[in-house]
Amino acid sequence: MSDGRPGAADEPRGGHAPHLIRIFAIWAVLSAIAGPLFYLLVGPHLPPGHMTSAASGDAWDLNVVTTMAIIVVLGVWTYFGYCLVTWRSSRVVGEPVVGRWGRGNLLVQTSWITITTLAVMGLFVFGTIELIVPAGAGGGEGPNPVWTPHTKNPLVVQVIAQQWLFTYRYPSFGGFETTQLILPDHTAIAFHVTSLDVIHDFWAYQLGVKADANPDYDNVAYTTTQQLGHFVVRCDELCGIWHGAMFDYGSIVPKAKFLSWATASENRLAPVTKLLPPFAWTYTPSANGAGGGFYPACATGQVTNCDPFGNVATYGGAAKQSAHETA
Ligand SMILES: [Cu+2]
């Protein structure tokens, strides 16, 4: 009491034990145990797995960020636990902190601001690097990607979304179009994602690839395959009544198997491919979708019936009419 400070009532209850040092020590020990345990034992099994470079990148990012989050949570729990035990009412009589001790603590305040700032800025730098280095990390980068893979000549696969399915065109194989998404192993892939009607989203979860499919827009996403197997493709943008049913499955197969499948499909589908619009990065939106009947042919007068819903609206009309007349 006689150490120069104001009277006994001004003393912090619980004495002058080095509480902050103790809290930091407990936190450090818990973090040193739990952090590496999670990172090494749980981390390698985190989604989305390792089928592609993008997926591996995502899984590692998730591991790093979750390990950091565990350390932060342990800090909060340690602080709460220490406070509950040290200043519990059965141990301390009266108000636990009084006088100038209750008005602030420069060390606590500066540590709090410094640590949280470093954590947020660290995440910002980490996230930015993890986006740039793996060439967009499997996300759609628009028609002119800023970040491109080091590998030259990736396999181009065009993803065409429409209500309510995905089809895939392979321009290196005559531009055939199929509902099967087959990819060769250990190959850089450039997905070119577009839509024929409304906004969809190409989400191949296990590939770590997710890119919006917009009509009239070529959205490019890169990844490199690195594991054989099957994966799920889902539409991840509410696109109408059967959005929930808009999914299919794809496969990563050995390079030789892919080549034989692709050349066989090119030959088998050649008569159909001839009837398709020529391969392009985008296509005219369909009559029933976002285009709402946008027919360039109407403007040039090549087509006279420009009502996109005409066929549907008049279906059975004339037949019904004549049936009524003859009745
Ligand atoms: Cu969709």
Residues whose N, C-alpha, C, O or C-beta is under 5 A from the ligand:
A	BS01	CU	I199 H200 D201 C235 E237 C239 M246
